Amino acid sequence: MSKLYVVPTPIGNLKDMTFRAIEVLNSVDLILAEDTRTTGVLLKHYEIKKKVYSHHKFNEHKTIENLTERILGGETIALVSDAGTPAISDPGYLLVKLCIEKGIDIETLPGATAFVPALVNSGLPCDRFTFEGFLPQKKGRQKKILSLVDEKRTMIFYESPHRLLKALTQFAEYFGEDRNASISREISKMYEETIRGTLSELVIKFTDKKVKGEIVIVIEGK
C-alpha cells in the first residue's frame, strides 16, 4: 500500500542508522531529502540506490500538493532530513499535515533526535521538559525568552555556534546567572562534548572558546 514514511537519519555517527530505516529506504519509490548531497553520502554508505528529490523549507509549500498526489497515485515515499527526525526543527510538518488531510497513511520510524541524548546527559530533570527549538534570530527573540522566565520545566534549545555566546548571555540576564544549564555539541561524533555549569560559568567558558557543530542547550526550569 502506498504511504509516506518519515525516516530519522543519524545526527553524527552513521552507525546510528537503524536496520529498519535502511530496509524502508531500500523499498520506497522516492526519497525526499533536505539536502540531496548530504543524503547522498548516507545512501552511498548503505548502498541504497533510489531516486532522491530535494524537499526543504524553501520549496515545500510548492511541492507538497504534487507529492501527496503521487502517493495517492500509488507511490511510496520516504522523507528524511539532513540529520535527526524530520519535522523536528526541520522540514516535514507541512507534508505530514497534508497527508493526514488527504487520508494518506503515514508511518514514522523511531530514531535519532539530538535533544533526547542532550537532555539525559545534562543531569537536569527529564520527567517534564519543553522543547523550544531555535530561538528567533532577531525579531521576537527577547519576547520569546521573556515568555519562558517563569517556566518550571527543563528547557531545551537548539543554537548555532556563532550565536551560542549571545544566547547564553541573554539566558543569564533573564533567567538568572545561577541557573544550571548544559551545553552539548557534536553528539555521537568524534569530538562530542557536554559542558555543565551555571549560566554565568558557561558564559565565561564560551567567551573565548571557538565552537563548531550542532549545539543543544538544556536549562534548568525555575
C-alpha positions in Angstrom: 0.0 0.0 0.0 1.3 3.5 -0.8 2.2 5.7 2.1 4.6 8.3 3.5 7.4 7.1 5.6 9.1 9.6 7.9 12.6 8.3 8.4 15.1 9.6 11.0 18.8 9.6 10.0 21.9 9.7 12.1 22.8 13.0 13.7 26.5 12.2 13.5 27.7 8.6 13.6 26.4 6.7 10.6 26.3 3.5 12.7 23.2 5.0 14.4 21.2 4.2 11.3 18.6 1.5 12.2 18.2 -1.7 10.2 14.6 -0.8 9.7 15.4 2.6 8.3 17.7 1.0 5.8 15.1 -1.5 4.8 12.4 1.2 4.3 14.7 3.4 2.2 15.5 0.4 0.0 11.8 -0.3 -0.5 10.3 3.1 -1.4 9.8 4.6 -4.9 11.3 8.0 -4.0 13.3 9.6 -1.2 12.7 13.3 -0.2 15.9 14.9 1.2 16.5 18.3 2.8 19.9 18.4 1.1 20.4 15.8 -1.7 24.2 15.9 -1.3 24.1 15.2 2.4 21.6 12.4 2.0 23.6 11.1 -1.0 26.6 10.4 1.3 24.3 8.3 3.6 22.7 6.4 0.8 26.0 5.6 -0.8 27.4 4.4 2.5 24.5 1.9 2.8 24.4 1.1 -1.0 20.8 2.5 -1.3 20.1 3.3 -4.9 16.8 5.3 -5.2 15.6 8.5 -6.8 16.2 11.4 -4.5 14.3 14.7 -4.7 15.0 17.9 -2.9 12.5 18.9 -0.2 13.4 21.8 2.0 11.9 24.8 3.7 12.2 27.0 0.6 10.2 24.7 -1.7 8.0 22.6 0.5 5.0 24.9 0.1 5.1 24.5 -3.6 5.8 20.7 -3.8 3.6 19.1 -1.1 0.4 19.1 -3.3 2.2 17.2 -6.1 3.8 14.8 -3.6 0.6 13.8 -2.0 -1.0 13.3 -5.4 1.9 10.9 -6.3 1.3 8.9 -3.1 -2.4 8.8 -3.8 -1.5 7.6 -7.3 0.3 4.5 -5.8 3.8 5.6 -5.0 5.5 5.1 -1.6 7.7 8.0 -0.5 10.2 8.4 2.3 11.0 11.7 3.9 14.4 12.3 5.5 16.2 15.4 6.8 20.0 16.1 6.9 20.2 14.7 10.4 17.7 13.5 13.0 13.9 13.2 12.7 12.1 15.2 10.0 9.7 18.0 11.2 11.7 18.5 14.5 13.3 21.9 13.7 13.4 20.6 10.1 11.0 20.4 7.1 8.3 17.8 7.2 5.3 19.2 9.2 3.5 20.6 6.1 3.8 17.4 4.2 2.6 15.2 7.1 -0.3 17.6 7.8 -1.5 17.5 4.2 -1.1 13.7 4.0 -3.4 13.4 7.1 -5.9 15.8 5.5 -6.0 13.6 2.4 -6.3 10.3 4.3 -2.8 9.1 3.3 -1.2 6.5 5.6 1.9 7.8 7.5 4.5 5.7 9.3 7.1 7.5 11.4 10.1 5.4 12.4 11.7 5.9 15.8 15.3 7.1 15.6 17.8 9.9 16.3 16.8 13.2 17.7 19.6 15.4 19.1 17.7 16.9 22.1 17.0 13.5 23.7 20.6 12.4 24.5 21.4 16.1 25.3 18.6 16.2 27.9 19.5 12.9 29.5 23.2 13.8 29.6 22.6 17.2 31.1 21.8 15.8 34.6 18.7 18.1 34.8 15.2 16.8 35.4 13.9 14.7 32.4 10.4 13.9 33.7 8.9 17.2 32.4 10.5 19.4 29.8 9.7 21.8 27.0 11.5 21.7 23.6 11.8 25.2 22.2 14.0 24.5 19.1 15.8 27.5 17.6 15.1 31.0 19.1 14.2 33.7 16.6 17.4 35.2 15.3 16.3 38.8 15.6 12.6 39.9 15.8 10.8 38.2 18.6 13.9 36.8 20.3 13.7 38.8 23.5 10.0 38.3 23.7 10.4 34.6 23.4 13.0 34.4 26.2 10.8 36.6 28.4 7.9 34.3 27.9 9.9 31.5 29.5 11.2 33.3 32.6 8.7 31.5 34.9 8.9 28.2 33.1 9.3 25.4 35.7 10.1 22.6 33.3 13.6 21.9 31.9 14.0 23.9 28.7 15.8 22.7 25.6 17.0 24.9 22.8 19.0 24.4 19.5 21.5 27.0 18.7 24.2 27.7 16.0 27.9 28.1 17.1 28.1 31.8 16.2 25.0 32.7 18.3 25.9 30.5 21.3 27.5 33.2 23.4 24.7 35.6 22.6 22.1 33.1 23.7 23.9 32.2 26.9 24.4 35.9 27.8 20.7 36.5 27.3 19.6 33.5 29.3 21.9 34.6 32.2 20.3 38.1 32.0 16.7 36.9 32.1 16.8 33.6 33.8 19.5 34.4 36.4 23.2 33.8 36.4 22.9 31.0 38.9 20.5 28.9 36.8 22.1 25.5 36.0 22.5 24.5 32.3 24.3 22.2 30.0 25.8 22.6 26.5 26.0 19.5 24.3 27.6 19.6 20.8 28.7 17.2 18.1 26.5 14.5 19.6 27.6 11.0 18.5 30.6 12.4 16.6 34.3 12.2 17.3 34.5 15.5 19.2 31.3 15.1 21.2 31.3 17.0 24.4 28.9 18.2 27.2 29.8 21.1 29.4 27.7 21.7 32.5 27.6 24.7 34.9 25.6 27.8 35.8 24.8 30.2 33.1 27.4 32.6 34.3 30.0 29.9 34.3 29.1 28.9 30.8 29.2 32.5 29.6 32.8 32.7 30.9 33.6 29.3 29.4 32.5 30.1 25.9 33.6 33.8 25.8 37.0 32.8 24.2 36.1 29.3 23.1 35.6 28.7 19.4 32.9 26.0 18.8 31.7 24.1 15.8 28.8 21.8 15.1 25.2 21.5 16.1 24.6 22.7 19.7 21.9 21.8 22.2 21.3 24.0 25.3 19.5 22.5 28.2 18.5 24.8 31.0 17.0 24.2 34.4 13.5 25.3 35.0 12.6 28.0 37.6 
